[in-house]
Amino acid sequence: MKQQLGSPYKAFLGFFLAILSLSVAAKEMNNDDPQQLFTDATRQLILELKKNSSQIKKNKSIAYNISDRLIVPYLDFQKITQLVVGKHWRRASNEQKAKLTEEIRQMLIRSYVTAMTTYADQIVEQGDNIKYKPSRYKTGDRKATIDTTIQLLDGKTADVNYKLYNSKQGWKIYDIRVAGISLTVTYRTSFSAEIKQSGIDGLIARLEQQNKSGYVELPESVKKMNSSASNN
C-alpha cells in the first residue's frame, strides 16, 4: 500500500525528484543552458527508478549506488555547508570546516536515499508532472536558476527553483527553493541557534551522532509544513 502524503510533503518530495534529475543533467552540462538538458535527464532517471523501485525498497545499497553516481558528483557540499552555517563559517577553523562539510554531506545523502527507498513509487508518479518556465540563462552566465512548477498528485501545484553555478567541474547545485522556502536558509536557522548554544563543536557532535544512528532530519520549516498539512 502506498503511503498517503500531505501536499506540502509532496512538494518536498518534488525537491528530491528534481535534484536527482538535475544531477543527471549536470553530467552532460558544460557551458550549455542547464534547462535544455533537464527534461531528457528527468526521463532517464525516472526510467531507472521505475526499473529498480521494488529492489530499492528491499536493498538500500541500490539507492546509495544511484546517489553516488547521479547526485554526489554534482552537488557542491562545501558551498552548501558554507551557506547553511552562515556567518559562523568565517570563524570556524579549517578542521571544523572539513568536519562540518563531511557531516552535512552525509546528512543530505541519507535524506536523498531515504526519499528514494520510502517514496520511490510517488517519485516515479510525479516524473511527468514537472513544468518549466522560460529560461533566463544567457550564454556565458556563471550562475543559473531553473524555475519549475510541479503538479502534485492531489491536483495542486508547487513551485521549485534550483540555484546553480558553473564551476571548473561543470554546473553545481548549491540551493533549492520549495514553495519559496530555501533549504539552506531553513537549515541555517536551526543550526545557527544550536551553534549559539553549544558552539560549532556541539553542532558537529550532534550531526556525527545522528549520522551514526541513521536519523534523518528535515528542516524546521518543512516539519511545520507537514504538521499543518496533517491538521487540514
Secondary structure, 3 states (H helix, E strand, C coil): CCCCCCHHHHHHHHHHHHHHHHHHHHCCCCCCCHHHHHHHHHHHHHHHHHHHHHHHHHCHHHHHHHHHHHCHHHECHHHHHHHHHHHHHCCCCHHHHHHHHHHHHHHHHHHHHHHHHHHHHHHHHHHHCEEECCCCCCCCCCEEEEEEEEECCCCCEEEEEEEEEEECCEEEEEEEEECCEEHHHHHHHHHHHHHHHHHHHHHHHHHHHHHHHCCCCCCHHHHHHHHHHHHC
